[in-house]
Amino acid sequence: MITHIVMLKAKENTTKKELEEIKTMLEELPKEIKELKHMEAGINFKKSDRALDLALYSKFDTKEDLAIYATHPAHLKVVELIKQRCEYTRVVDYEK
């Protein structure tokens, strides 16, 4: 099983509504990408110097399924929105 975790730091002018739009788009991806077995997305509520703004937790059966997800048009649409509204992202992928 492959776990894919992404954390995003929003640009200063990004609104909560815009973060909600990203979250909603992410949560719709399992309906469009059969290789995506599980997806959770959440917006951070705690203010801290170490805090990021949005996190994504997803599961795949194989590394190949993760690669399919990464290049799927529905995912790439969300990625474009993330690039517009976020300063940076951090990712961890691991196998268990």
HUVENNOR-V74564 format. One record per helix or strand of 3 or more residues. SS is the DSSP state (~ for helix, > for strand). FROM is the first residue (numbers start at 0). TO is the last residue. Records with the same first field share a line. If there is no record, write none. Layout:
# HUVENNOR-V74564
SS=FROM-TO + FROM-TO
This chain:
# HUVENNOR-V74564
>=1-9 + 35-42 + 53-59 + 85-94
~=15-31 + 62-70 + 72-84
